Amino acid sequence: MTDKILGFLSIVSSTFLSWAVMAQEGTQMPTPSFPKEWQLNLQTPASPMAQMMYDFHTELLWIVTIITLFVLALLLICIFRFNEKANPVPSKTTHNSVLEVVWTVLPIVILVVIAIPSYRLLFFADRTTEAEMTMKIIGNQWFWSYEYPDQEISFDSIPRPDNEIDTAKGEHRLLEVDKHVVLPVGTNIRLLFTATDVLHAWTIPAFGVKLDNVPGRINETWVRIDKEGRYYGQCSELCGVNHSFMPIVVDAVSKEKFQAWVSKEKQAAEGPATAKLASAQ
Ligand SMILES: [Cu+2]
């Protein structure tokens, strides 16, 4: 029940409302954190960072709820106890030192209580000192490019048009791309963000990752994916007329499967070049 109340409050206040509207079931790969119809609250976290964000969000929701109820109670007391009928001769009090100290100190204490986990989360999300691999994400009008510098792989990920989407196969309109990002689970992955033209923002709600891709500079964060599955996201920076048509699909797989994918990608990339070289000789 508490969860339901919290969920309801969160959706009212949350910018993730739009995510709850997009809803489909099932794909070939499990989607541990896909939005569901009439979903309440945030998506299920799939990384330590997302889990921390979720917990912080819940904590804030409690604080906000308590403050709101407290203010509501004060208002009701004023309305019913101090109206003209109930209290015809009003008090002439203008100062109350204790009360004034309390209403100054209490908000400071509340802000400090909020600031501590907030800063902890900011520093946690900033970067990882123990990155096991790196992925660079480049925003373009209007598609994403990815580079794996350690594995020497790079490719573009182009959105698929509506007429190619087969919902019977569990595909989602406006959310599918021709080439998925593949990442290993249980690995600290450094994420580097940049863009070629305008501001974009690579976002996967379930990872707790949302960062601006800025032309001419590199932004950094990281992710450690807990669960295998297919994760969806979208560009979250107004980047032009096709802003709403640059989805992100990440397949999180086991480390072995990731290695197999890397070898396949490298073979595919080297294939034509090797053939060319052979024909030249
Ligand atoms: Cu964009």
Boltz pocket constraint, residues with backbone or C-beta under 6 A from the ligand:
constraints:
  - pocket:
      binder: B
      contacts: [[A, 139], [A, 140], [A, 199], [A, 200], [A, 201], [A, 235], [A, 236], [A, 237], [A, 238], [A, 239], [A, 243], [A, 246]]
      max_distance: 6.0
